[in-house]
Amino acid sequence: MLFRTVGIILVVGLLTLVACAPYVQHSLDEPLQSPLLETARFITADGEILPVRTWLPKGEPRSIVIGVHGFNDYSRAFAKVGTYLAQQGVAVYAYDQRGFGATRQRGKWPGVELLVKDLRAFIRAVGTRHRNRPLYLLGESMGGAVAMVALAGPEALLVDRLILVAPAVWGGQSLNSWYRSLLWVSAHTLPWLKLTGSSLKIKASDNREMLKRMRADPLIIKETRIDALYGMVQLMDKARKVIPQLHMPTLVLYGGRDQVIPERPICHLLEELPGPHSVAFYPAGYHMLLRDREAERVWQDLVAWLQVPVRMLNSRIPARCLPLLAQTG
């Protein structure tokens, strides 16, 4: 796995004794303006420009979905599902998170605080534009973790429902102590070092054409800084901790062939969610469920769930989770 590659550089880091700190983007202490949602961009309070993509139905939308993309991805991730939802009368908004896509400091980790702050501001702006319409938050992988943290705490905003697609809840506490130490040392000695992860041979989807397009897309990050990986693990840790605060109706979608997020953290998520929740499990699905070859089935299930009254949601833990939970108590 990726953290084995980190081990190669550990000795180098210790011998050189480079006194570096992980790079984290910073915003201004005082806001420059009120956040502004335009047609193709979202301007944050500190003046950062985040590109925006929208998929709008003909006429007034029945409901609104905000999509939050995954690690090294960007808002185009929702192009197919956004088009489908728009055809069902649902408006979809997505933006490039800081450090990703076409943002100014692409490749530099923005930090959990800024990721969450941007999402909360974006939710507020979209909600203001579409008053009196149900508002749903859809987070994919890293985006799921950002969504979870954004919906917890005293400054959290209300959304009607939360959709988590293979959410990144596999934090540092899920890694053994050796790998955690390895990552910490690497991020604090050689934070600028980039890894590709090509040796991992991870299959993220069975949609080869889509993966080919992603490899050719210049806005997809292919080389990841060590300190960004370190920041990602910190985000997953925070997402794991806030699970008990997520009381809104939640849908968790997960594929049986997901090679990115292990099954056990997903099972723990389902066990700990306090609010009404449902599970959509796809035995042949991969990590990129919304873009797999059988993605349309996932889209259909998503639309069906959004139309189900909250009182009908099923909060049972899937049977295949029970052995995994029993192993860890």
LUMKOLVO-89964 format. One line per field, with one value per residue (C-alpha): residue number from 1; residue in one letter; x negated, y, z negated. Coordinates in pm, whole numbers, always signed. Layout:
REM LUMKOLVO-89964
resi	[NUM / ...]
resn	[a / ...]
px	[X / ...]
py	[Y / ...]
pz	[Z / ...]
END
This chain:
REM LUMKOLVO-89964
resi	[1 / 2 / 3 / 4 / 5 / 6 / 7 / 8 / 9 / 10 / 11 / 12 / 13 / 14 / 15 / 16 / 17 / 18 / 19 / 20 / 21 / 22 / 23 / 24 / 25 / 26 / 27 / 28 / 29 / 30 / 31 / 32 / 33 / 34 / 35 / 36 / 37 / 38 / 39 / 40 / 41 / 42 / 43 / 44 / 45 / 46 / 47 / 48 / 49 / 50 / 51 / 52 / 53 / 54 / 55 / 56 / 57 / 58 / 59 / 60 / 61 / 62 / 63 / 64 / 65 / 66 / 67 / 68 / 69 / 70 / 71 / 72 / 73 / 74 / 75 / 76 / 77 / 78 / 79 / 80 / 81 / 82 / 83 / 84 / 85 / 86 / 87 / 88 / 89 / 90 / 91 / 92 / 93 / 94 / 95 / 96 / 97 / 98 / 99 / 100 / 101 / 102 / 103 / 104 / 105 / 106 / 107 / 108 / 109 / 110 / 111 / 112 / 113 / 114 / 115 / 116 / 117 / 118 / 119 / 120 / 121 / 122 / 123 / 124 / 125 / 126 / 127 / 128 / 129 / 130 / 131 / 132 / 133 / 134 / 135 / 136 / 137 / 138 / 139 / 140 / 141 / 142 / 143 / 144 / 145 / 146 / 147 / 148 / 149 / 150 / 151 / 152 / 153 / 154 / 155 / 156 / 157 / 158 / 159 / 160 / 161 / 162 / 163 / 164 / 165 / 166 / 167 / 168 / 169 / 170 / 171 / 172 / 173 / 174 / 175 / 176 / 177 / 178 / 179 / 180 / 181 / 182 / 183 / 184 / 185 / 186 / 187 / 188 / 189 / 190 / 191 / 192 / 193 / 194 / 195 / 196 / 197 / 198 / 199 / 200 / 201 / 202 / 203 / 204 / 205 / 206 / 207 / 208 / 209 / 210 / 211 / 212 / 213 / 214 / 215 / 216 / 217 / 218 / 219 / 220 / 221 / 222 / 223 / 224 / 225 / 226 / 227 / 228 / 229 / 230 / 231 / 232 / 233 / 234 / 235 / 236 / 237 / 238 / 239 / 240 / 241 / 242 / 243 / 244 / 245 / 246 / 247 / 248 / 249 / 250 / 251 / 252 / 253 / 254 / 255 / 256 / 257 / 258 / 259 / 260 / 261 / 262 / 263 / 264 / 265 / 266 / 267 / 268 / 269 / 270 / 271 / 272 / 273 / 274 / 275 / 276 / 277 / 278 / 279 / 280 / 281 / 282 / 283 / 284 / 285 / 286 / 287 / 288 / 289 / 290 / 291 / 292 / 293 / 294 / 295 / 296 / 297 / 298 / 299 / 300 / 301 / 302 / 303 / 304 / 305 / 306 / 307 / 308 / 309 / 310 / 311 / 312 / 313 / 314 / 315 / 316 / 317 / 318 / 319 / 320 / 321 / 322 / 323 / 324 / 325 / 326 / 327 / 328 / 329]
resn	[m / l / f / r / t / v / g / i / i / l / v / v / g / l / l / t / l / v / a / c / a / p / y / v / q / h / s / l / d / e / p / l / q / s / p / l / l / e / t / a / r / f / i / t / a / d / g / e / i / l / p / v / r / t / w / l / p / k / g / e / p / r / s / i / v / i / g / v / h / g / f / n / d / y / s / r / a / f / a / k / v / g / t / y / l / a / q / q / g / v / a / v / y / a / y / d / q / r / g / f / g / a / t / r / q / r / g / k / w / p / g / v / e / l / l / v / k / d / l / r / a / f / i / r / a / v / g / t / r / h / r / n / r / p / l / y / l / l / g / e / s / m / g / g / a / v / a / m / v / a / l / a / g / p / e / a / l / l / v / d / r / l / i / l / v / a / p / a / v / w / g / g / q / s / l / n / s / w / y / r / s / l / l / w / v / s / a / h / t / l / p / w / l / k / l / t / g / s / s / l / k / i / k / a / s / d / n / r / e / m / l / k / r / m / r / a / d / p / l / i / i / k / e / t / r / i / d / a / l / y / g / m / v / q / l / m / d / k / a / r / k / v / i / p / q / l / h / m / p / t / l / v / l / y / g / g / r / d / q / v / i / p / e / r / p / i / c / h / l / l / e / e / l / p / g / p / h / s / v / a / f / y / p / a / g / y / h / m / l / l / r / d / r / e / a / e / r / v / w / q / d / l / v / a / w / l / q / v / p / v / r / m / l / n / s / r / i / p / a / r / c / l / p / l / l / a / q / t / g]
px	[+0 / -91 / -229 / -490 / -636 / -657 / -881 / -1150 / -1189 / -1172 / -1543 / -1634 / -1420 / -1574 / -1931 / -1889 / -1697 / -1511 / -1305 / -999 / -633 / -345 / -220 / +136 / +313 / +410 / +687 / +698 / +793 / +1047 / +1297 / +1269 / +1631 / +1947 / +1923 / +2064 / +2213 / +2193 / +2280 / +1944 / +1757 / +1791 / +1592 / +1520 / +1505 / +1125 / +1142 / +1053 / +1217 / +1363 / +1490 / +1854 / +2047 / +2425 / +2677 / +3021 / +3361 / +3603 / +3821 / +3814 / +3624 / +3806 / +3496 / +3127 / +2818 / +2472 / +2193 / +1857 / +1586 / +1315 / +938 / +738 / +1066 / +1279 / +1636 / +1653 / +1687 / +2062 / +2117 / +2301 / +2506 / +2572 / +2717 / +2934 / +3063 / +3143 / +3361 / +3548 / +3613 / +3321 / +3071 / +2708 / +2429 / +2064 / +1744 / +1370 / +1249 / +939 / +623 / +802 / +928 / +872 / +817 / +521 / +312 / +388 / +196 / +145 / +345 / +601 / +652 / +969 / +1079 / +1078 / +1245 / +1526 / +1555 / +1588 / +1854 / +2062 / +2046 / +2141 / +2437 / +2556 / +2522 / +2704 / +2974 / +3030 / +3066 / +3322 / +3529 / +3808 / +3656 / +3523 / +3144 / +2936 / +2561 / +2380 / +2019 / +1803 / +1499 / +1301 / +1603 / +1804 / +1559 / +1572 / +1952 / +1962 / +1736 / +1924 / +2256 / +2123 / +2046 / +2207 / +2158 / +2312 / +2586 / +2901 / +2956 / +3254 / +3054 / +2697 / +2569 / +2229 / +2073 / +1785 / +1706 / +1345 / +1377 / +1061 / +852 / +513 / +658 / +747 / +380 / +129 / -108 / -403 / -229 / -99 / -449 / -586 / -344 / -400 / -778 / -755 / -513 / -739 / -1069 / -995 / -648 / -711 / -787 / -525 / -395 / -193 / -54 / -90 / -258 / +50 / +247 / +575 / +877 / +1109 / +1378 / +1469 / +1539 / +1217 / +1314 / +1389 / +1058 / +875 / +1032 / +932 / +570 / +569 / +745 / +489 / +709 / +688 / +394 / +170 / -121 / -32 / -242 / -322 / -179 / +148 / +173 / +104 / +378 / +618 / +569 / +634 / +959 / +1067 / +993 / +1217 / +1494 / +1482 / +1511 / +1817 / +2032 / +2240 / +2338 / +2498 / +2868 / +3006 / +3143 / +2843 / +2786 / +2458 / +2361 / +2078 / +1941 / +1835 / +1521 / +1409 / +1028 / +986 / +1201 / +1207 / +1536 / +1475 / +1475 / +1797 / +1955 / +1851 / +2000 / +2334 / +2319 / +2250 / +2484 / +2747 / +3004 / +3227 / +3015 / +3024 / +2758 / +2727 / +2472 / +2354 / +2161 / +2004 / +1949 / +1612 / +1505 / +1639 / +1995 / +2140 / +1917 / +1897 / +2033 / +2352 / +2375 / +2725 / +2861 / +2695 / +2848 / +3191 / +3154 / +3043 / +3349 / +3578 / +3429 / +3472 / +3843 / +3893 / +4041 / +3797 / +4015 / +3964 / +3585 / +3418 / +3147 / +3039 / +2674 / +2614 / +2560 / +2213 / +2101 / +2180 / +1871 / +1641 / +1790 / +1769 / +1395 / +1328 / +1600]
py	[+0 / +365 / +383 / +116 / +357 / +614 / +371 / +406 / +773 / +744 / +670 / +953 / +1189 / +1088 / +1110 / +1449 / +1582 / +1830 / +2049 / +2094 / +2122 / +2001 / +2279 / +2392 / +2670 / +2970 / +3224 / +3584 / +3645 / +3906 / +3841 / +4057 / +4021 / +3818 / +3486 / +3519 / +3242 / +3321 / +3112 / +2936 / +3023 / +3065 / +3349 / +3283 / +3538 / +3557 / +3607 / +3253 / +3154 / +2803 / +2690 / +2576 / +2336 / +2311 / +2075 / +2234 / +2093 / +2269 / +2486 / +2512 / +2227 / +1998 / +1972 / +2064 / +1843 / +1977 / +1745 / +1736 / +1555 / +1317 / +1338 / +1456 / +1488 / +1793 / +1901 / +1729 / +1405 / +1471 / +1531 / +1204 / +1180 / +1556 / +1525 / +1232 / +1407 / +1721 / +1508 / +1399 / +1760 / +1787 / +2074 / +1976 / +2212 / +2114 / +2312 / +2249 / +2232 / +2429 / +2256 / +2060 / +2103 / +2450 / +2628 / +2857 / +2635 / +2304 / +2019 / +2200 / +2064 / +2326 / +2190 / +2056 / +2395 / +2564 / +2269 / +2274 / +2651 / +2662 / +2391 / +2560 / +2888 / +2712 / +2539 / +2874 / +3040 / +2763 / +2747 / +3121 / +3091 / +2809 / +2897 / +2659 / +2368 / +2050 / +2063 / +1745 / +1705 / +1435 / +1359 / +1113 / +958 / +1256 / +1472 / +1249 / +1313 / +1690 / +1677 / +1485 / +1732 / +2030 / +1897 / +1855 / +2108 / +2435 / +2609 / +2328 / +2411 / +2210 / +2003 / +1780 / +1466 / +1341 / +1099 / +937 / +750 / +530 / +794 / +834 / +727 / +515 / +738 / +716 / +521 / +246 / +218 / +37 / +248 / +183 / +334 / +627 / +705 / +660 / +908 / +1164 / +1156 / +1173 / +1468 / +1657 / +1588 / +1566 / +1722 / +1822 / +1469 / +1342 / +989 / +850 / +534 / +357 / +59 / -9 / -147 / -24 / -58 / +233 / +146 / -106 / +180 / +174 / +453 / +686 / +600 / +661 / +1007 / +1082 / +987 / +1232 / +1509 / +1776 / +1881 / +1538 / +1529 / +1230 / +1303 / +1361 / +1544 / +1354 / +1632 / +1613 / +1243 / +1331 / +1594 / +1348 / +1104 / +1384 / +1463 / +1099 / +1093 / +1394 / +1244 / +925 / +1121 / +1325 / +1028 / +1042 / +1402 / +1318 / +1302 / +1384 / +1108 / +951 / +717 / +524 / +373 / +121 / -130 / -483 / -445 / -112 / -126 / +225 / +234 / -98 / -250 / -244 / +139 / +152 / -105 / +98 / +408 / +229 / +104 / +451 / +669 / +800 / +925 / +729 / +581 / +342 / +137 / +67 / -212 / -315 / -646 / -578 / -207 / -32 / +287 / +519 / +392 / +700 / +641 / +261 / +78 / +3 / +357 / +418 / +165 / +362 / +686 / +526 / +405 / +751 / +917 / +654 / +713 / +1088 / +1030 / +796 / +952 / +961 / +734 / +453 / +455 / +131 / +169 / -196 / -289 / -518 / -880 / -891 / -619 / -821 / -1051 / -751 / -563 / -872 / -899 / -560 / -552]
pz	[+0 / +24 / -328 / -245 / +6 / -273 / -460 / -193 / -272 / -651 / -695 / -462 / -664 / -993 / -863 / -704 / -1005 / -790 / -1021 / -801 / -887 / -672 / -447 / -512 / -324 / -533 / -491 / -604 / -966 / -863 / -580 / -271 / -168 / -201 / -15 / +336 / +551 / +921 / +1226 / +1260 / +943 / +569 / +413 / +46 / -234 / -202 / +174 / +287 / +617 / +629 / +972 / +971 / +1193 / +1197 / +1351 / +1347 / +1444 / +1675 / +1459 / +1081 / +912 / +668 / +448 / +437 / +407 / +322 / +434 / +252 / +449 / +336 / +284 / +590 / +785 / +863 / +934 / +1272 / +1075 / +1061 / +1434 / +1506 / +1188 / +1202 / +1549 / +1440 / +1129 / +1327 / +1554 / +1240 / +1138 / +893 / +916 / +851 / +744 / +703 / +657 / +666 / +309 / +219 / +329 / +600 / +956 / +1096 / +764 / +712 / +483 / +650 / +488 / +156 / -138 / -253 / -603 / -758 / -893 / -551 / -377 / -632 / -634 / -254 / -251 / -519 / -327 / -4 / -169 / -300 / +43 / +231 / -36 / -3 / +374 / +342 / +39 / -66 / +129 / -35 / -51 / -37 / -84 / +117 / +24 / +215 / +41 / -101 / -27 / -257 / -539 / -479 / -477 / -805 / -984 / -834 / -969 / -1323 / -1594 / -1706 / -1369 / -1165 / -917 / -873 / -560 / -502 / -426 / -393 / -128 / -185 / +108 / -14 / -279 / -391 / -754 / -753 / -977 / -1141 / -1432 / -1184 / -1083 / -1299 / -1508 / -1275 / -973 / -1176 / -1298 / -949 / -801 / -1077 / -1037 / -659 / -664 / -907 / -730 / -359 / -324 / +38 / +158 / +405 / +448 / +736 / +577 / +913 / +748 / +536 / +830 / +679 / +903 / +826 / +1082 / +1350 / +1592 / +1793 / +2029 / +1739 / +1570 / +1898 / +1924 / +1566 / +1635 / +1926 / +1733 / +1627 / +1334 / +1171 / +931 / +1009 / +776 / +411 / +155 / -164 / -379 / -183 / -270 / -632 / -622 / -463 / -750 / -1000 / -816 / -831 / -1203 / -1258 / -1047 / -1250 / -1576 / -1473 / -1368 / -1692 / -1606 / -1271 / -1352 / -1006 / -778 / -607 / -315 / -296 / +41 / +56 / +306 / +221 / +434 / +291 / +274 / +129 / -185 / -378 / -483 / -858 / -899 / -696 / -928 / -1231 / -1070 / -1033 / -1390 / -1533 / -1325 / -1570 / -1320 / -1082 / -807 / -517 / -340 / +32 / +78 / +424 / +421 / +762 / +699 / +671 / +495 / +766 / +742 / +910 / +1214 / +1232 / +1535 / +1341 / +1203 / +1334 / +1087 / +807 / +940 / +946 / +587 / +482 / +634 / +481 / +135 / +160 / +219 / -81 / -398 / -687 / -900 / -648 / -660 / -767 / -1030 / -1055 / -1020 / -720 / -817 / -662 / -904 / -1215 / -1205 / -1151 / -1444 / -1665 / -1596 / -1750 / -2012]
END
